[in-house]
Amino acid sequence: MVDVRVGQGFDVHPFVDDPDRPLVLGGVVFESERALRGHSDADVIAHACTDALLGAAGLGDIGELFPDTDDAYAGADSIELLAEATRRVREAGWSPGNVDVSIVTDHPKLAPRRREMQDRLSAAVGAPVTVKGRRPEGLGALGRGEGVAAWAVAVVTRG
């Protein structure tokens, strides 16, 4: 008998105008005058994937594993955090099946670099990760370009 569990992840970060901070999404650095504010590199896609996997395995959330109050994670590469979370998921006896992510933003354009993001995320997870872009259609803070949000769903199996 195979056990199957599903986890959900969510993350949101506001934009900041900081020329020294890179805009990182799905482990890929985008050319941009704006970046996302956060304790780590603020990669909302990797963070949502991390939370989805941890939730599916019953291992808490990204804030418990990598707290933003710990200076060790200041500026951290979120792909490395995702890989470490996945290692812990496997250590707990679960195998990632796949992760599916939706990101909501008008900036930057994701389609030209979607494959690169999916490859980086999939390598960290050791299973397929898909990324889909959604436009906020002018609604709310995301529609005003104040930040970026991402939702992820992960499947893990055991047995």
ABEGO torsion letter per residue (X at the ends): XBBBBBBBBBBBBBBBBBAABBBBBGGBBBBBABBBBEABAGBAAAAAAAAAAAAAAGAEBAAAABBAABAAABGBBAAAAAAAAAAAAAAAGBBBABBBBBBBBAOBBAAAAAAAAAAAAAAAAGBBBBBBBBBAGGBEAAAAGABBBBBBBBBBBBX
